């Protein structure tokens, strides 16, 4: 853990104290596809954390790697209005403490709403990032919910694989 920043070290210590082994990979896993390849699971089993702005309000959505967040459903679930947009990389760091590709659903600022999409319930185990662009931790949906402090929502649709 020596080359990790202090934020990533805190997240990994938190997960290990909670009884979960973190996998740190030798290659970057900033996308759901890259993470699935490193973990050895399907893209759907990757729990991707996406910071979105609803109007100017940041919210974090943790959803399955094979889904797309639907703006209207996110606005309804969050009780917010305005255009749903992706923030720039500096805003991601400012709001979450993590760079894009490393956003983890753990130890986030209290004022940041965190939503856990139901699409992840399809799987026995899902794999969110553990604070770096090359890490993951395997958790059940209920354990992810407990450790993230998120609220369960239905804001995503599964995308069909295009191959």
Secondary structure, DSSP 8 states (H G I E B T S, - for coil): -TTS-HHHHHHHHHHHHTT--EEE-SS---SHHHHHHHHTS-GGGEEEEEEEEETTEEEEEEEETTEEE-HHHHHHHHT--S-EEE--HHHHHHHHSS-TT---SSS--TTSEEEEEGGGGGSS-EEE--SSTTEEEEE-HHHHHHHHT-EEE--EEE-----
